[in-house]
Amino acid sequence: MNRIVPLFAVLLLLGACTGGDEGDIISGTGAGTDSGTLNPIDGADANGTGIGSSDLTASDLAGQAPPGTVQDFEVNVGDRVHFDVDSSSINDEARTVLDRQAAWLLQYPSVTVTIEGHCDERGTREYNLALGERRAASAKAYLVALGVDPARILTFSYGEERPVDPGHDERAYAENRRAVTVVNLVN
């Protein structure tokens, strides 16, 4: 009982601190689910052993993301890449993030992801939906070229509909021109 109370307090604290930044429907980045979830994606840690919520220690909850979790992917790998204006080309910074994503996905072969393409508010709705799809497809093609099975990757475009920064300046536009890789939870 003495170990359960502090663990419960830490869980409550973490639950109060986490929240979605975009309100995405799919797990990983928004209000649809807790993006800081500690449940394993494929039921195994890096050593192939199961890690359930009962196996987590206080140190796991105090800042270290358990391997193979959504939190591990978001914090240690990086879940988004950014694009230049009117572009779906993968730049050097995006390659670095996608290289880490591919390595993580190859380490956890049962995990599937959805890559969401996003745009800034400039351009027509139709143009931005098409550009968002090209951005998601570019990120997928890069991961596939690194050995990730294409059947594990879905793509979707939100166009300009889900800005991460609601501002109307160049800084906000740069943040909103992105592709976000969302780890799909397995129930």
C-alpha positions in Angstrom: 0.0 0.0 0.0 2.9 2.4 0.8 4.2 2.1 -2.8 0.8 2.5 -4.4 -0.1 5.9 -3.0 3.1 7.7 -4.3 2.7 5.9 -7.7 -1.0 7.1 -7.8 0.1 10.6 -7.0 2.7 10.7 -9.7 0.1 9.3 -12.2 -2.4 12.0 -11.2 0.3 14.7 -11.6 1.3 13.4 -15.0 -2.3 13.3 -16.1 -2.8 16.9 -15.1 0.3 18.1 -16.9 -0.4 16.3 -20.2 -2.8 17.6 -22.8 -3.3 17.7 -26.5 -1.7 20.4 -28.6 -3.8 19.9 -31.7 -6.8 17.9 -30.7 -6.0 15.2 -33.1 -8.5 12.3 -33.3 -5.8 9.7 -33.7 -3.6 8.8 -30.7 -0.3 10.4 -30.1 -0.8 14.1 -30.5 -3.9 15.5 -29.0 -7.0 15.5 -26.9 -8.3 12.3 -28.5 -5.9 10.4 -26.2 -3.3 11.1 -23.7 -0.1 11.6 -25.7 1.9 10.9 -22.6 0.5 7.4 -22.3 2.7 4.9 -20.6 1.0 1.8 -22.2 3.3 -0.1 -24.4 2.6 -0.1 -28.1 3.4 -3.7 -28.9 3.5 -5.2 -25.4 7.3 -5.4 -25.4 10.2 -3.3 -24.3 13.5 -3.1 -26.2 14.5 -6.5 -24.8 11.2 -8.1 -26.0 9.8 -8.5 -22.6 6.3 -7.3 -21.6 6.0 -4.0 -19.8 2.6 -3.4 -18.4 1.5 -0.6 -16.2 2.3 -2.7 -13.1 5.9 -3.0 -14.2 6.5 0.8 -14.3 8.7 2.2 -11.6 8.7 5.8 -10.2 11.8 6.5 -12.3 9.8 5.5 -15.4 7.2 8.0 -14.5 9.6 10.8 -13.4 10.8 11.7 -16.9 12.1 8.6 -18.7 9.8 7.3 -21.4 9.5 3.5 -21.3 10.9 2.0 -24.5 8.3 1.2 -27.2 5.7 3.6 -26.0 4.0 6.6 -27.7 5.8 8.8 -25.2 9.2 7.2 -26.1 8.5 8.0 -29.8 7.4 11.6 -29.3 10.1 12.5 -26.7 13.1 10.5 -27.8 12.6 10.1 -31.6 10.5 13.1 -32.6 7.1 12.9 -34.2 7.2 15.8 -36.7 9.1 17.3 -39.6 8.7 20.8 -41.1 8.6 21.9 -44.7 9.4 25.0 -46.7 6.7 27.2 -48.2 4.7 25.4 -50.9 7.0 22.4 -50.7 6.8 18.7 -49.9 10.5 18.1 -50.2 12.3 16.5 -47.3 15.1 18.8 -46.1 18.2 17.9 -44.1 16.5 18.6 -40.7 13.5 16.4 -41.7 15.9 13.6 -42.8 17.5 13.5 -39.4 14.1 13.1 -37.7 12.8 10.6 -40.2 16.1 8.5 -39.9 15.3 8.2 -36.2 11.7 7.4 -36.8 12.7 4.6 -39.3 15.2 3.1 -36.8 12.5 3.1 -34.1 9.9 1.6 -36.4 12.3 -1.1 -37.4 13.0 -1.9 -33.8 9.2 -2.2 -33.1 7.9 -4.1 -36.2 4.3 -4.5 -34.9 3.8 -0.8 -34.6 1.8 1.1 -37.3 1.7 4.8 -37.8 -0.4 7.5 -39.5 1.5 10.4 -41.1 -0.6 13.5 -41.0 0.2 16.3 -43.5 -0.5 19.9 -42.4 -0.2 23.3 -44.0 -0.3 26.9 -43.0 -3.5 28.9 -43.6 -2.3 30.5 -46.9 -3.7 29.0 -50.1 -7.1 27.5 -50.8 -8.6 24.7 -48.8 -8.2 22.3 -51.8 -4.6 23.3 -52.5 -3.7 22.9 -48.8 -5.4 19.5 -48.6 -3.4 18.3 -51.7 -0.1 19.8 -50.3 -0.7 18.2 -46.9 -1.2 14.8 -48.7 2.1 15.3 -50.7 3.9 16.1 -47.4 2.6 13.0 -45.7 3.4 10.9 -48.8 7.0 12.3 -48.9 7.6 11.4 -45.3 6.1 7.9 -45.9 8.3 7.4 -49.1 11.4 8.3 -47.1 10.6 5.9 -44.3 9.8 3.1 -46.8 13.2 3.8 -48.6 14.8 3.1 -45.2 13.1 -0.3 -44.9 9.8 0.4 -43.1 7.0 -1.8 -44.6 4.6 0.6 -46.4 1.7 -1.4 -45.1 2.5 -0.1 -41.7 2.1 3.5 -42.7 -1.2 5.3 -43.4 -1.2 8.9 -44.7 -3.8 11.6 -44.1 -4.0 15.3 -44.9 -5.6 17.9 -42.6 -4.5 20.8 -44.9 -4.8 24.0 -42.9 -7.6 22.7 -40.6 -5.4 21.8 -37.5 -2.8 24.5 -36.9 -0.4 23.8 -34.1 0.1 27.6 -33.8 -2.9 29.8 -34.4 -0.8 32.9 -35.2 -0.8 34.7 -38.5 2.9 35.4 -38.9 5.9 33.7 -40.5 6.9 31.9 -37.2 3.4 30.4 -36.9 3.3 29.5 -40.6 6.6 27.6 -40.3 5.3 25.6 -37.3 2.1 24.7 -39.2 3.9 23.4 -42.3 4.6 19.9 -41.1 4.0 16.2 -41.2 3.3 14.5 -37.9 3.9 10.8 -37.4 1.3 9.4 -35.0 1.8 6.0 -33.4 -1.4 4.0 -33.7 -2.3 2.4 -30.4 -3.0 -1.3 -30.3 -5.9 -2.4 -28.0 
